[in-house]
Amino acid sequence: MPEHDPARPAPQSTLVDLDAALPDSARLKRLGVIAALAALGIAGLGIAWREHGVTAQTGDARSAAVDDVAVVHPTPAAAADDLVLPGQIQAWNTAAINARTNGYVRNWLADIGDHVHAGQPLAVLDAPEVDQALAQADADYQTALANQRLAATTAQRWTQLLTQDAVSRQETDEKQGDLAAKSALANSALANVKRLRAMQGFERVLAPFDGVVTARAAQIGALVVTGNLNAQPLFTVADVHRMRIYVHVPQTYSAMLRPGMAANLDLPEYPGRTFSAELVRSAGAVDSQSGSVLIELQAENADRLLKPGAFAQVHFHSTGNVGTLALPGSAILYGTAGPSVAVVKGGKVDLRGVKIIRDEGNVVRVTGAIGTGDAVIDTPPDAIHSGQAVRVVQDLPPAGAKPADLKLTGPAKAGTHAH
């Protein structure tokens, strides 16, 4: 065996000495207190860490509960803003001319586009039946007239004989009665003659007033039958010296329009040119099917440029928009209490009622408790309420402005969007 080096310490034994004495009770108590304090420290650290985690989560939840919104500022309406609506141009007077007697078209004397005068012949019809009936009626009238004259002579003679007591009163009265009957027959025959003469006069189709022929269906040799509801008018004549323009105005705008208001007409066939018109009357009732009010405008047409049946864009020069504010249509909330807007004030939502003056779809004109400096939430959620906390992340351009005017007011978080 190798010798023990006295300079090196002797190695300790790893075996438990079963004969060693156990620790005393004081030492055990000290160790128990140390262990309890260590356990309490560990528990306190765990509680503190958990409280910190709960506080952080609560802060994150509160931050997530604040909605990110985009706002738009109302803009005042200009005094020159016009209300533009489609209109239909009609002639001052329009007459569809039909024949009043049966016959054939012998000749037509006016064509479309011709300017005609009142009483001017437009077409001539052949009605031989009417001519023959008139000849017969005239003969019947001559017969009735001859019988009347004979009855008158007879009655006069019997009246003279009655004064001489040559005839009885009864016979004289009979002669007077016969005269009255023959006179009635003569009058009836004369009336029939006048009726047939009038029918014969209808063989000439005449213009009812000064105007222009806008349609012609008369063809030479065509059979004309009166009383046929499906028959096409021979001519249509329109008086175009002054025109009527009819416009269906939505109920929302009807209160803005009144008689005497000026308007301009734009026609597609005359680009860059406008025609003056004046509002003269309103139907004063809302059509239940279209929800609009029919109004009539009138315009002079001395140069005959306005045509019956034409379409026109009618620009109403209304001052009804002055004092209103323009907002996107998406900024309006519709509830049981009426339309309203959500205004951001101090990071909180303030719901304010408004009145819609004009609804142009993308843009609405409103009045109410809002101003040009208010930040109105665009596309607010239906569940939004007053006092709700929001965070403005986008400042949208005014209603009707170009999308290039979009401004960001704060860094939007990834995955968020404006409500």
C-alpha positions in Angstrom: 0.0 0.0 0.0 1.2 3.5 -0.6 2.3 5.5 2.3 0.1 8.4 3.7 1.4 11.9 2.9 1.2 14.0 6.0 0.9 17.2 3.9 -2.4 16.1 2.3 -5.6 16.2 4.4 -7.1 12.9 5.1 -10.2 12.1 2.9 -13.6 12.4 4.6 -15.7 9.4 4.7 -19.1 9.4 2.9 -20.6 6.9 5.3 -23.2 8.0 7.9 -22.1 7.6 11.3 -25.0 5.9 13.0 -23.4 6.4 16.4 -23.2 10.3 16.0 -25.5 12.4 18.3 -28.8 13.9 16.8 -29.3 17.7 16.6 -30.9 19.3 19.6 -34.5 20.7 19.6 -33.3 24.4 19.4 -31.5 23.7 16.2 -34.6 22.0 14.7 -36.8 25.0 15.6 -34.3 27.4 13.9 -34.4 25.3 10.7 -38.2 25.2 10.8 -38.5 29.0 11.1 -36.0 29.4 8.2 -38.0 27.1 6.0 -41.3 28.8 6.9 -39.9 32.2 6.0 -38.6 30.9 2.7 -42.0 29.5 1.9 -43.7 32.8 2.7 -41.2 34.7 0.5 -41.8 32.4 -2.4 -45.6 32.7 -2.0 -45.4 36.5 -1.8 -43.3 36.6 -5.0 -45.9 34.4 -6.8 -48.8 36.6 -5.6 -47.0 39.8 -6.7 -46.1 38.3 -10.1 -49.7 37.2 -10.6 -51.1 40.7 -9.6 -48.7 42.3 -12.1 -50.0 40.0 -14.9 -53.6 40.7 -14.1 -52.9 44.5 -14.1 -51.2 44.3 -17.5 -54.0 42.2 -19.0 -56.6 44.7 -17.6 -54.7 47.6 -19.2 -54.5 45.7 -22.5 -58.2 45.0 -22.4 -59.1 48.6 -21.7 -56.9 49.7 -24.6 -58.5 47.2 -26.9 -62.0 48.4 -25.9 -61.3 51.8 -27.4 -62.5 51.8 -31.0 -60.4 53.2 -33.8 -62.5 55.6 -35.9 -62.2 57.8 -38.9 -63.7 61.3 -38.8 -64.8 63.9 -41.4 -65.5 67.5 -40.9 -68.8 69.0 -42.3 -68.4 71.6 -45.0 -70.8 74.5 -45.6 -73.0 74.4 -48.7 -72.4 77.1 -51.2 -75.1 79.5 -52.3 -74.6 78.5 -55.9 -75.4 74.8 -55.3 -78.1 73.7 -57.7 -80.6 71.0 -57.5 -80.4 69.0 -60.7 -83.3 66.8 -61.7 -84.4 65.2 -65.0 -87.4 66.8 -66.8 -89.7 66.0 -69.8 -90.4 68.8 -72.3 -93.9 69.0 -73.7 -95.6 71.3 -76.1 -97.8 74.2 -74.9 -100.7 72.4 -76.6 -100.8 69.0 -78.4 -103.7 67.7 -80.4 -104.1 64.2 -81.9 -106.4 64.7 -84.9 -108.8 61.9 -85.9 -111.4 61.9 -88.6 -115.0 62.5 -87.5 -116.5 60.8 -90.6 -116.0 57.5 -92.4 -114.3 57.6 -95.7 -111.1 57.2 -97.7 -108.1 59.6 -97.7 -108.2 61.4 -101.0 -105.2 63.6 -100.3 -103.0 64.8 -97.5 -101.8 68.4 -97.5 -99.3 68.7 -94.7 -96.4 66.5 -93.6 -94.2 66.3 -90.4 -92.3 69.4 -89.6 -94.7 71.7 -91.5 -95.8 74.8 -89.7 -99.6 75.1 -90.0 -102.2 77.7 -89.0 -105.5 77.3 -87.3 -108.1 76.1 -89.8 -105.6 75.1 -92.4 -106.6 71.8 -94.2 -104.3 68.9 -93.5 -106.1 66.2 -95.4 -109.2 65.6 -97.6 -111.4 62.5 -97.3 -113.8 60.9 -99.7 -117.1 60.1 -97.9 -119.7 59.2 -100.6 -122.1 57.8 -98.1 -122.2 61.1 -96.3 -122.7 63.0 -99.5 -125.6 60.8 -100.5 -127.2 60.9 -97.1 -127.0 64.7 -97.2 -128.7 64.8 -100.6 -131.5 62.6 -99.3 -131.9 64.7 -96.1 -132.1 67.8 -98.2 -134.8 66.3 -100.3 -136.7 65.2 -97.2 -136.4 68.8 -95.9 -137.8 70.2 -99.1 -140.8 67.8 -98.8 -141.4 68.7 -95.2 -141.1 72.4 -96.0 -143.7 72.1 -98.8 -146.1 70.2 -96.5 -145.6 73.0 -93.9 -146.5 75.7 -96.4 -149.6 73.9 -97.5 -150.7 73.3 -93.9 -150.1 77.0 -93.2 -152.2 78.1 -96.1 -155.0 75.7 -95.1 -154.9 76.9 -91.5 -155.1 80.5 -92.6 -158.2 79.9 -94.8 -160.0 77.9 -92.2 -159.4 80.7 -89.7 -161.0 83.2 -92.1 -164.0 80.9 -92.7 -164.4 80.6 -88.9 -165.0 84.3 -88.7 -167.9 83.9 -91.1 -169.2 80.9 -89.2 -168.7 78.8 -92.4 -166.7 76.1 -90.5 -166.7 74.8 -87.0 -164.2 75.7 -84.3 -163.2 72.0 -84.1 -162.2 71.8 -87.8 -160.2 75.1 -87.5 -158.3 73.7 -84.5 -157.5 70.6 -86.4 -156.0 72.6 -89.3 -153.9 74.6 -86.8 -152.7 71.4 -85.2 -151.7 70.0 -88.6 -149.7 73.1 -89.3 -147.8 72.7 -86.0 -147.0 69.1 -86.8 -145.9 69.9 -90.3 -143.7 72.7 -88.9 -142.1 70.3 -86.5 -141.3 67.8 -89.3 -139.8 70.6 -91.3 -137.6 71.6 -88.4 -136.5 68.0 -87.8 -135.6 67.6 -91.5 -133.6 70.9 -91.4 -131.7 69.7 -88.3 -130.8 66.5 -90.1 -129.5 68.5 -93.1 -127.3 70.6 -90.8 -125.9 67.5 -89.1 -125.0 65.9 -92.4 -123.5 69.1 -93.7 -121.3 69.2 -90.6 -120.3 65.6 -91.2 -119.5 66.5 -94.8 -117.4 69.3 -93.4 -115.3 66.8 -91.5 -114.2 65.4 -94.9 -111.6 68.2 -94.6 -109.3 67.6 -91.7 -108.3 71.0 -90.3 -105.5 72.2 -87.9 -107.0 73.3 -84.6 -104.4 75.9 -83.8 -101.1 77.3 -85.0 -98.3 74.8 -84.6 -96.1 72.2 -86.2 -97.1 68.8 -87.5 -95.2 66.3 -85.4 -96.8 63.1 -86.7 -98.7 62.0 -89.8 -100.4 58.6 -90.4 -102.7 59.6 -93.3 -102.0 57.7 -96.5 -103.8 58.1 -99.8 -106.6 55.6 -100.2 -106.5 54.4 -96.6 -109.9 53.7 -95.0 -110.8 55.9 -92.1 -113.4 54.5 -89.6 -114.6 56.6 -86.8 -115.2 55.2 -83.3 -112.2 52.8 -83.4 -110.3 53.2 -80.2 -107.2 51.5 -81.7 -107.2 53.8 -84.7 -104.0 55.9 -85.1 -104.5 59.7 -85.3 -104.2 61.0 -88.9 -102.1 63.9 -87.6 -100.6 65.3 -84.4 -100.2 69.0 -84.2 -98.2 70.7 -81.4 -98.1 74.4 -80.4 -94.4 75.0 -79.7 -94.3 78.7 -79.3 -94.0 78.1 -75.5 -93.0 74.8 -73.8 -94.0 73.1 -70.6 -91.4 71.1 -68.7 -92.6 68.5 -66.2 -90.3 67.4 -63.4 -90.9 64.8 -60.7 -89.3 66.2 -57.5 -88.6 63.9 -54.6 -90.5 64.7 -51.5 -87.3 65.6 -49.7 -86.7 68.6 -52.0 -90.3 69.6 -52.6 -90.3 72.3 -49.9 -87.3 74.0 -51.5 -89.1 74.7 -54.7 -91.8 77.4 -55.1 -93.5 79.2 -58.0 -91.5 82.0 -59.6 -88.1 80.2 -59.0 -85.7 80.4 -62.0 -84.2 77.3 -63.6 -81.9 76.4 -66.5 -82.3 73.6 -68.9 -79.5 71.5 -70.3 -80.2 69.5 -73.4 -77.8 66.8 -74.8 -78.1 68.0 -78.4 -77.0 71.5 -77.4 -73.8 71.0 -75.2 -72.7 74.1 -73.5 -75.9 76.0 -74.0 -78.6 76.6 -71.4 -82.3 77.6 -71.7 -84.1 79.7 -69.2 -87.3 78.4 -67.5 -89.6 79.4 -64.7 -91.4 77.3 -62.2 -95.1 78.1 -62.5 -97.1 75.5 -60.6 -96.9 72.4 -58.4 -99.3 69.5 -58.1 -99.2 70.1 -54.3 -99.5 66.3 -53.6 -97.0 63.5 -53.3 -97.5 60.6 -55.6 -97.9 57.4 -53.5 -96.1 55.2 -56.1 -93.0 57.4 -56.9 -92.9 59.5 -53.7 -92.4 62.6 -55.7 -94.3 65.9 -56.4 -95.0 66.9 -60.0 -94.1 70.4 -60.9 -94.4 72.4 -64.1 -92.0 74.9 -65.6 -92.5 77.0 -68.7 -90.0 78.3 -71.2 -90.2 80.5 -74.3 -89.4 78.8 -77.5 -89.2 81.5 -80.1 -86.3 79.8 -82.0 -88.1 76.4 -81.9 -85.0 74.7 -80.4 -87.0 73.0 -77.7 -88.8 69.9 -79.0 -91.8 68.2 -77.5 -91.0 64.9 -75.8 -87.3 65.9 -75.3 -85.3 65.0 -72.2 -83.6 67.8 -70.2 -81.5 68.3 -67.1 -83.2 71.0 -65.0 -81.0 73.1 -62.7 -82.9 74.8 -60.0 -81.2 77.9 -58.6 -82.2 77.3 -55.0 -81.0 79.2 -52.0 -82.5 76.4 -49.8 -79.0 74.9 -49.3 -77.6 78.0 -47.6 -76.9 77.3 -43.9 -76.7 73.5 -44.5 -73.6 71.3 -44.0 -72.4 68.6 -46.3 -71.6 65.2 -44.9 -71.0 61.7 -46.4 -74.1 59.7 -46.5 -72.2 57.0 -44.6 -71.9 59.3 -41.6 -75.6 59.4 -40.9 -77.2 57.1 -38.2 -80.8 56.3 -38.6 -82.7 55.5 -35.4 -86.2 55.6 -33.9 -85.6 59.3 -32.9 -84.6 60.2 -36.5 -81.2 60.7 -38.2 -78.2 61.6 -36.1 -74.4 61.9 -36.3 -71.7 60.7 -33.9 -69.3 63.6 -33.0 -66.0 62.9 -31.3 -65.3 65.4 -28.4 -62.5 64.8 -25.9 -62.1 61.2 -27.0 -65.8 60.5 -26.2 -68.8 60.0 -28.5 -71.6 62.6 -28.5 -74.7 61.7 -30.5 -76.4 64.7 -32.0 -79.7 64.8 -34.0 -79.7 66.3 -37.5 -82.3 67.1 -40.2 -81.6 65.9 -43.8 -82.4 68.7 -46.2 -81.0 67.0 -49.4 -80.0 63.4 -49.9 -77.7 63.1 -52.9 -76.6 59.5 -52.1 -72.9 59.9 -51.3 -73.4 63.4 -50.0 -76.2 64.7 -47.8 -77.1 68.2 -46.8 -78.0 68.5 -43.1 -78.8 71.0 -40.4 -78.6 70.5 -36.7 -76.4 71.0 -33.7 -73.1 70.5 -35.6 -70.6 72.9 -37.0 -67.7 72.9 -39.5 -65.2 72.3 -36.6 -66.8 69.1 -35.4 -65.3 65.7 -36.0 -68.1 63.4 -37.2 -67.4 59.7 -37.3 -67.7 58.2 -40.7 -69.5 54.8 -40.9 -70.2 54.5 -37.2 -71.4 51.2 -35.8 -75.1 50.8 -35.0 -74.3 50.0 -31.3 -72.4 53.3 -30.8 -73.6 55.4 -27.9 -72.9 58.7 -26.2 -70.0 58.6 -23.8 -68.2 55.8 -25.6 -64.5 56.1 -25.7 -63.0 56.2 -29.2 -59.6 56.9 -30.8 -59.4 59.0 -34.0 -56.9 57.4 -36.4 -58.0 58.9 -39.7 -59.1 62.4 -40.8 -61.1 61.8 -44.0 -61.5 64.5 -46.7 -64.7 66.6 -46.8 -67.7 65.2 -48.5 -67.3 65.2 -52.3 -63.5 65.7 -52.1 -61.0 63.5 -53.9 -59.6 60.5 -52.1 -56.0 62.0 -52.4 -57.0 64.4 -49.6 -57.0 61.5 -47.0 -55.0 62.3 -43.9 -53.9 60.1 -41.1 -54.1 61.6 -37.6 -52.4 58.7 -35.7 -50.6 55.5 -36.2 -53.2 52.9 -36.9 -52.5 49.5 -35.5 -52.0 46.5 -37.7 -55.3 44.7 -38.2 -57.5 47.7 -37.2 -59.8 49.6 -39.4 -62.1 52.6 -39.2 -65.7 51.8 -38.2 
